[in-house]
Each structure stands twice: as structure tokens, then as C-alpha cells.
Amino acid sequence: MVVPLYQEEAAVPGLSTGLREFLRTESVQRDVDFVLVDDGSTDRTLALLHQHFADLPARIVAHERNRGLTEALLTGSRAARGSMVGWLDSDLTYEPDVLRRLALLIDAGADVALSSCYHPEGGVEGVARWRLMLSRFASRFYRRTTGCPVHTFTSMVRVYRREVLERCVPIEGGFHGIAEVLLQAIVSRYQIAEAPAVLHRRLVGESKMKVLRTGIGHLRLMWRYGRLARYMTAGMRRAAV
């Protein structure tokens, strides 16, 4: 499991508690290890990671400077062991147990498994509506432009087969780079599955997303991948008939 952190000293204690519980239950089914990536934090994030995770199967990787969310995830993914790589937010707005359900989808044959708060059986609790506008808009338009029936394109919380991450390397960085990984998987005809999940309000710290920058990035991705992905998924539908 890869967890990126930037200026998240307030989140580290709760993250430790959540991952300990996840390890207790999931290690019965499969080997679990954690890769915690400090993305150039200038607060006490790195020191607290060493303090709270010293006794867990965790590796701590530190960027000398802030490189952005996508780069932190790629660094962690390269350091991760095993045939599956999961991504989780450090603020636990999605509960760690979501990754267990996503891993089961990979076991069942999927190449990429997504957490989906916009799935009809998913939900959002306590998150301000204005903060959801960008992700709802982006997911709706990605679904329309690609023809891929995924409800949530923007959630970072996913599980991949390792080969997908080795092949699907994004050009974009920041928050919208995670959408590009999924778009590359779609045009590469990997099997995509999603599980309904509940997105909770962040209880500690602040989001680092720059809304305008991220929005412009999503527009670039829609333009770049939309027509190609629709062509590819249309071919898949014709082949299935």
C-alpha cells in the first residue's frame, strides 16, 4: 500500500491507527506492506512517520522537495513489493478497508480496481458541495468522452496489478495525473472494475489541491485522451457482441 503525504503531521497518528487495524485483518489473507512517501514536507510529517511506523512493515521514502501527488505515488509504487499496488489517502477520507474490497476485485480478474463515491451505491458524507463540483464534473465528462462506464475517475484510492503501473506512466503531474493513469489503462484495454465507497470529510489538516490548476489539467486530459479512449472502448464493445 502506497500512502503519499505532504504537510500532514496532524494526520500521521490517525493514519497509524487505521493502518494497524487494516494490517491486523488483511494480513490473514495476503502479505501487506506499507510505503509512506513524504513529498518534501517542511513540518514534522517525516519525523512523525518514523516515530509511529517504526514497528510496522513500512518503508518511509522522502523527496527532498515537493514534487506533487502523482510523483509521490509513482515513487511509492516503484518501491512497493508484490503483484498488487494499492493507493490510499493519508487523511483517511476513504477507510483503509476499501482497499481490501478492491484487492478482491483484482483477485477476481480486474487489472485496475477503483473506489467510487459517485457509484449509485457509494456516497459522500460531510464534504462541502463546492469541493465536490470539480471531481463530479470531471468524472461525468471523462465518462462521456471515453465511453467507459466508470462513475468516479478522480479518486486516488485504487488497487492496480503491478504491470499496469509499469505500462501506464502519466505525463501530467499533480492531482490530475492520477486520472491520466486510469485513462491510459482504459486505452490500453485493461479490465477496469469499481467498488462503491463512502467519501468522508477530512477531519485533520487541509487539502493541498489547487482547484484552478487541477481543473485546467483535467481539461487537457479530456482533450488528449477522450477521442482515443472512445475509439478503443467502442472497439471493445463491438468485439463483445
MONOR-V946216 format. One record per residue. SS is DSSP state (a for helix, b for strand, c for the rest). PSI is psi in degrees with one decimal (NA if undefined). Layout:
BEGIN
SS & PSI
SS & PSI
END
This chain:
BEGIN
c & 130.4
b & 128.9
b & 112.9
b & 144.6
b & 138.1
c & 116.8
c & 51.5
c & 35.5
a & -32.9
a & -23.1
a & -19.1
a & -46.4
a & -45.1
a & -35.5
a & -43.4
a & -45.5
a & -45.7
a & -40.2
a & -28.8
a & -42.1
a & -41.5
a & -43.9
a & -40.5
a & -40.1
a & -41.4
a & -28.0
c & -13.7
c & -31.7
c & -36.4
c & 164.1
c & 138.1
c & 132.1
c & 158.3
b & 138.6
b & 114.3
b & 118.8
b & 111.1
b & 115.7
b & 60.3
c & 31.3
c & 146.7
c & 0.3
c & -153.0
c & 16.1
a & -52.0
a & -44.4
a & -41.1
a & -33.2
a & -46.7
a & -35.7
a & -45.2
a & -16.9
c & 13.5
c & -31.0
c & 12.4
c & 159.7
c & 73.9
b & 138.9
b & 137.6
b & 122.8
b & 138.0
b & 128.4
b & 140.7
c & -26.3
c & 163.0
c & 122.9
c & -10.6
c & 162.9
a & -49.0
a & -43.7
a & -38.4
a & -41.5
a & -39.2
a & -39.7
a & -47.4
a & -37.8
a & -37.3
a & -30.8
a & -17.0
c & 151.3
c & 163.8
c & 171.5
c & -13.5
b & 143.9
b & 121.1
b & 148.1
b & 137.7
b & 140.3
b & 142.7
c & -20.9
c & -1.1
c & 35.7
c & -24.2
c & 133.9
c & 142.4
c & -29.8
a & -19.7
a & -37.1
a & -29.6
a & -45.9
a & -34.9
a & -39.0
a & -35.0
a & -33.1
a & -36.3
a & -42.6
a & -34.5
c & -3.5
c & -9.7
c & 154.3
c & -31.6
b & 132.2
b & 128.5
b & 141.3
b & 140.3
b & 100.1
c & -20.6
c & 0.7
c & 146.2
c & -26.9
c & 2.7
c & -166.8
b & 170.4
b & 132.0
b & 115.9
c & 4.8
c & 132.4
c & 139.4
a & -37.6
a & -27.0
a & -21.4
a & -15.4
a & -45.4
a & -47.2
a & -37.7
a & -46.5
a & -48.3
a & -45.4
a & -41.1
a & -43.5
a & -32.8
a & -42.1
a & -40.7
a & -41.8
a & -28.4
a & -23.4
c & 6.4
c & 123.2
c & 52.0
c & 137.6
c & -32.8
c & 106.2
c & -16.7
c & -10.2
c & 134.7
c & -21.7
c & 106.3
b & 166.1
b & 135.3
b & 150.0
b & 142.1
a & -38.4
a & -29.9
a & -46.6
a & -29.3
a & -30.5
a & -36.3
c & 84.0
c & 117.6
c & 151.2
c & -39.3
c & 154.7
c & -157.1
c & -152.3
c & -32.2
c & -11.5
a & -28.3
a & -30.5
a & -34.0
a & -36.1
a & -44.7
a & -41.9
a & -40.2
a & -37.8
a & -37.7
a & -48.5
a & -18.8
c & 1.1
c & 31.2
c & 153.8
c & 119.6
b & 133.5
b & 155.5
b & 150.8
b & 134.5
b & 142.1
c & 162.5
b & 125.1
b & 122.3
b & 160.7
c & 138.9
c & 129.6
c & -26.3
c & 153.7
c & -171.9
c & 149.1
c & 143.3
c & 1.9
c & 132.2
c & 110.1
a & -48.2
a & -46.8
a & -42.7
a & -40.3
a & -43.6
a & -39.1
a & -41.6
a & -38.6
a & -39.2
a & -41.3
a & -39.7
a & -41.4
a & -41.8
a & -42.0
a & -18.7
a & -54.6
a & -39.6
a & -44.6
a & -38.8
a & -39.5
a & -43.8
a & -44.8
a & -30.6
a & -39.2
a & -37.7
a & -41.0
a & -40.2
a & -39.1
a & -26.9
a & -16.8
c & NA
END
